[in-house]
Amino acid sequence: MAAPSERPRFERVDWSAVDATRRTVTPERTILAVGLLIVAALWLYDRYVAHVYLVAEWAVTPVDWAVMAGLVVLTAYGVVPAVRNREATLRVASAIRDRPVLVAALCFLGGLFVVGTVLPLVLGRPELNFGYVYQPPLGFAADAGWSPNCAGEIRQGTGIQRYCEGSLQAPLGTNGRGQLVESLLVSGARVAIYVVVFTLAFVVPLATAVGVTAGFRGGRLDDVLRTYVDVQLCIPAIFLYFVGYMYVGASLALLLATFGLLSWGPVARLVRSEVLQRREDGYVVVARSLGASDWYVARRHVLPNVTNTLVPAVVHLVAILIVAEAGVAFLGFSDVELYSWGSTIAEGLSPDRGTAHQVWWVSTAPAVALAATVVSLKLVGDGLRDVLDPRGEH
């Protein structure tokens, strides 16, 4: 096995890995098939026999099933290849360590993934507590007249004015229904993770497949796919979502379907444009002249060399969809029981009170979380573009 610092040589090609691509049964396909069968069996049991409580009293919804299937896809074609190709994984990890900003952004997104997937199962749904509405965060004080009770100490102000001090009972404060802001942040993180998983598992492979197929095969197939993408881009996703909203009501599944499946056109266009350039490169021509199939050449030689275009575009698409979900929730057209960051921001800015600045913590915390997520995605996209580009090694 060649050391990470050594330049690749033809004599050091791992032919066992090349031969493995010709097998029908691979670890990736096995994990994918087994995982999807387990999810399908649980869904059938839940649908026709009895409700499945996977963790505590987690009421699994159709979106949960879709996200679980997405996690199986990402595990099969993300985690398993990374484990199998340890040398390449270590080389990428070493390159990432040299970029502190990228490391910090990845750590934030990793923490967000844990918070959004594990904590909702542990903490449950944000509980209503009208006895402690608009409790200020720890270290701050607010008008004590808003709530029947104060979780912290009461401080006397001028005249009859009294202030409620923040306490450890509600470290980030509460909203107008007495729900802890930290619980609302966790619920919002869960929605954001759902958007990320759905996009990476279903939307990105679709966009990549269309872009590679159109660019690699060309001809009439390219014309058909390119025309379809152009037509699709003319349909506003928000319009289609509102049409669906009239018939089925607010639903995260509806939002993911409309925005996700109508937003991959720009990614497919970028991939197609890059593939059109790469398919005429010398190494691709040589591989094809040696008898390599189109599928092998596309997967082995073309896709790795379009990562510098694909990765930033994918991360940008994920950020757009997270903001779109928050925007729809902010407007009040989302499922009120999901507690998206957007709906929490809107609640904190509710104009009926006319004093939004006095309960600033309700909207500030989710706004900061949303902004930090989008910025982290941008930094990760730019950083991974440089790290994963195979042309940057030579």
Salt bridges, closest charged atoms under 4 A:
GLU6 OE2 - ARG12 NH2 3.49
GLU11 OE1 - ARG9 NE 3.60
ASP19 OD1 - ARG22 NH1 3.81
GLU28 OE1 - ARG84 NH1 2.88
ASP46 OD1 - HIS51 ND1 2.83
ASP64 OD1 - ARG190 NH2 3.16
GLU165 OE2 - ARG155 NE 2.69
ASP222 OD1 - ARG272 NE 2.75
ASP223 OD1 - ARG226 NH2 2.79
ASP230 OD1 - ARG269 NH2 2.37
GLU274 OE2 - ARG278 NH2 3.03
GLU280 OE2 - ARG279 NE 3.53
ASP281 OD2 - ARG278 NH1 3.34
ASP294 OD1 - ARG288 NH2 3.11
GLU347 OE1 - ARG177 NH2 3.08
ASP382 OD2 - LYS378 NZ 3.74
ASP386 OD1 - ARG385 NE 3.42
ASP389 OD1 - ARG391 NE 3.28
GLU393 OE2 - ARG91 NE 3.50
GLU393 OE1 - HIS394 NE2 3.69
